[in-house]
Amino acid sequence: MAAAVEAVRRGCRVTVIDEADRPGGQIYRQAHPALEGEEYAEPSELARKYALIERFKRIIGKVDYRAAASVYAVFPNGEMHFSADGRTEVLRPDAIVLATGARELAIPFPGWTIPGVMLAGGAQAILKSHRVLPGKRAVIAGCGPLPLVVAAQLLRAGGQVAALASLSPLTGMLRYPLSLWHGREVVREGLRYASTVRRAGVPRFTGYVPIRARGKEHLESVILARVSAEGRIVPGTEREIPCDLLAVNYGFVANSELAAMAGARMRRDPLIGGWLPVIDHFGRTSIPGLFAAGDGAELRGALIAELDGTIVGAAAATPAAGVDHPALKSKLSRALERRSRHLQFQKTLRRTLGLPIELWRLVTDETIVCRCENVRLGEIKGAIEGGHSSLNAVKRNVRSGMGWCGGRTCLPAVTSLIELSTGTAPTDMMTPRPLARPVSFAAIAHRRKVDAE
Amino acid sequence: MTSVKFDVLIIGAGAYGLSCAWWMAKRRTGARILVVDEGEFASGASGRNGAGFRMQWGLDLNIRLCQESIRFFETAADQLDYPRGIELKQDGYLVLAHSEKALATLRSSLEIQHRYGVPSELLDADDCIQMVPALGRNRLVGGTFCGKDGTISPFLLLDSLLKACRRENVDIRYGTRVEKLERTNGNFSATVSGGTIEADKVLLCTDWAVPELLASFGITLPVKSLPKEAIVTVPCAPKVKPILISLEHHISVNQVSRGSIIFVVSRAREGKELVSTPDFLGFAAPKIVDLLPGVADVPVLRTWGGVSSLTPDMQPILGETEVEGLYVAVSSFRGLMTSPAVGRIMSALILESDTNDPVLTQLTPRRFQTGDLIIEPLLNQE
């Protein structure tokens, strides 16, 4: 939204393609119009959300806004293909800004495929967009701020939280007072969520992770156990807690597949989102005219995403030769300065959220790791032990990553399993192929070619 | 790299390269065999094709190569000691004709197929549609069907060969590109990143890339690269039981056991890029909807590209080149389905100078100089 607002302000013709029905993305997700009502986020966060949505609404009439539309391919020649309303279209704009956000990082454990176990952001999305509680009695677990936020929001919505488990305490940030000051807006909101959880008397399990989910048709209980700093289960610390919802979040993975498909140079940094396009401070990738902004470029949170959108939107709206001119930098100085302040906070925060690789050993040979193709850990281990040590080779052997989601869920797991087994992480990304989203033959045959000048 | 000398160096670890290596090892002659591949496991054409095999051809040699290979596929799990199996599926191949001319070609091929005992039959348009209700009737005039044709998993065939080869002490090295191949003092020496490999004999299994390696010997072989692209859909209800080939649409269709449908669509272009081209889906989708209206609403999951080899008579090239000890095995876009027979024939030729198989006379590299081209009537573009 911020990139579109900035590009329109600079006189560009802009097309905005968004998968959701309403603007807002994941973090500022809006409920269906018929379901609007009380929201459970902090007022300061909601103020940011509606201020940005309001800015976007003011330009909606000036842009070609496509809601419920999916970009399914970006090619090295600059073509962007997307589907909407059962048809497909091809655009070839002067600049493309990928603001595709992030998805949740899933760490498989025995029982993680039982209905009632979900990613915490997914549980939150149900609450935000459908305004229903995803479960009556929840256990919330993981690492980082999201589990705390989701616990507080479920409580505010009238839900019951049986336990909040976190791998490492967020108080780890206390060692970095300067960073806390840099991130004061977010820290203040975090403290209020923490106070909601404290007042409700939710049992806290710090240093604990869910090691097994139990239930036949539906989740019945979760076993939490303490893990050592290396990520190994401490025997005798297991606690079984009855619940019908387990919401887990260990962090996020950048949605960077379109950048990779377009041929942009990529790098890997698990702390800030896994495989990421190599970008400069204006969001320029190695492909001329292709930009990346927000969490899809590097995990930095919603506040930075908005500032980043303004900066990258301005760069994308500027003729290529003018981006490096000092004038652009000076015009953007306020956004650049605020972004770098928040980055101080985010960099420290991410440093406290590193995951011990042993966590990926919670799975047993029977645990399904690739949910699309039903590939169990034992099969993946077999392929790795058989000498296949790249993501492509493992994929060709057991089909992990070949299914509906194209590896968006299981690739971090397979990457870590290869690293655990061989001692080194795979150096190459799994080849990203079109289509990023499934599209029917009829929709492709029914194509409109609209070419932006 | 240690400078061990090998008896045979095979360049290319696709279906041809690995099959030739396994058949050689199986002869237990004590020959030291090395297979090198510039890519990683299954990253070339063998891992990118439509996965089908058939004995419905119009030429004796193709029928025989495929019959022998299909017998191998039927027992591959045992022969290669690979309990997981190679996902063999024999639901038949339905070759479709959308013109009287194409139907006449199918009819005459049927005669020769029956001579070799291929259980194929002629179908009219109604039979075809009864067999595959998703087919469109427009212009369809009929087809031929053989129930013994089918599919395997290319990945599992390659993995089973790889493991069987390694058990027989064949040295297989991925990520090893041969930069230069020379013959010095009666030996071949291959320059690879990080060293030199010496070998008595060399077999080139790099398919469309064979001319590059032959150039330094002054040998020209008329092998071109033919890029192809494929589509796989999300798993859906059974719609296409046998594999379909449409001679006029240049499409093959294979619904695998997981329910995904794989389409390989050809169009005339040149190149060597293993990528999906931006205009491919727009080119392929209307043809697919025309051929199979029943799949119009099935979502496409992914596309990929591959490169196959094309020879002037669209037949494989098997045999020794003008340089003694330098052999080629070029598949001409049916490497996977003929790899078992080709592996057996080439291993006998290279290790024991056995030239008895009549295929070796027909498919010799020398035929392009003598002009003895062999034309396959079922010139397919699957």
Interface residues (C-beta under 8 A of the other chain):
Chain A: A73 F75 N77 E79 H81 V90 E373 G386 G387 H388 S390 N392 A393 R396 N397 M402 G403 W404 G406 R433 P434 L435 P438 V439 S440 F441 A442 I444 A445 R447
Chain B: E40 F41 A42 S43 G47 F155 L158 D159 K163 R166 T233 V234 R258 S276 T277 P278 L281 G282 A285 P286 I288 V289 V295 A296 D297 V298 P299 V300 L301 R302 T303 W304
